[in-house]
Amino acid sequence: MTQFQQPPLSPGSPMGGPTGIPPGIHRPPPWSAAAISGFVLSLLGCLGITAILGLILGITGIATTRGGRRRGLGLAIAAIPISLVTGALSIVVGMGMLLAISAGALAERLPEVFEADSSTMDAAVDALREIGSDDFNATVSTEMVRGWLEQVAVKHGKLVEVIGPAPPGTTTSSDGKTFSVEAKFVNGRANITISFGLEDYRIKLHDIQVDGVSPRDLE
């Protein structure tokens, strides 16, 4: 008597399912590439452009995971606030670096201003005008600048070198855009204080003082 053998299950049979997976077991949906990429880029938002990409991909990830079509909805949602925070931090850091670089550029112009003598005083006045803001150049006349530079030359002599940041407590600023450096002149040391601000995407000088005396004081 021949023993009956059950034929093998075909891929389309009820027992095997469409892919051979037993009934009742469901394969999870795939991950959303947009959700994962958005989350990763949001964490790298301090680089600037990555925060924008993270935000865009986070929104895209929410759309692609809606209704459970793909996994990663939580990552997509988290990418949005993280991108906003890291993007804002990148702006703050970038502005800080810009101000630091610009402040350093202003400090590099100090020798042109304070190493002048009677034969180069016109060049010193022009150098101060070039880095001055519109308000400074409009309210401080050339005669005031020249008179102030002559007073500095008589009292302190020529600038020898900029030593470094002035001691704490010597800088006061209502807007955080003032820095002081300690400088060595022929006749001794003095603090040079510069107030500056952003004008036409460039850092410009609003006021300058040597030991608390500014060209504006000659009005």
Secondary structure, 3 states (H helix, E strand, C coil): CCCCCCCCCCCCCCCCCCCCCCCCCCCCCCECHHHHHHHHHHHCHHHCHHHHHHHHHHHHHHHHHHHHCCECHHHHHHHHHHHHHHHHHHHHHHHHHHHHHHHHHHHHCHHHHHCCCCCCHHHHHHHHHHHECHHHHHHCCHHHHHHHHHHHHHHHCCEEEEEEECCCCCCCCCCCCEEEEEEEECCEEEEEEEEEEEECCEEEEEEEEECCECHHHHC
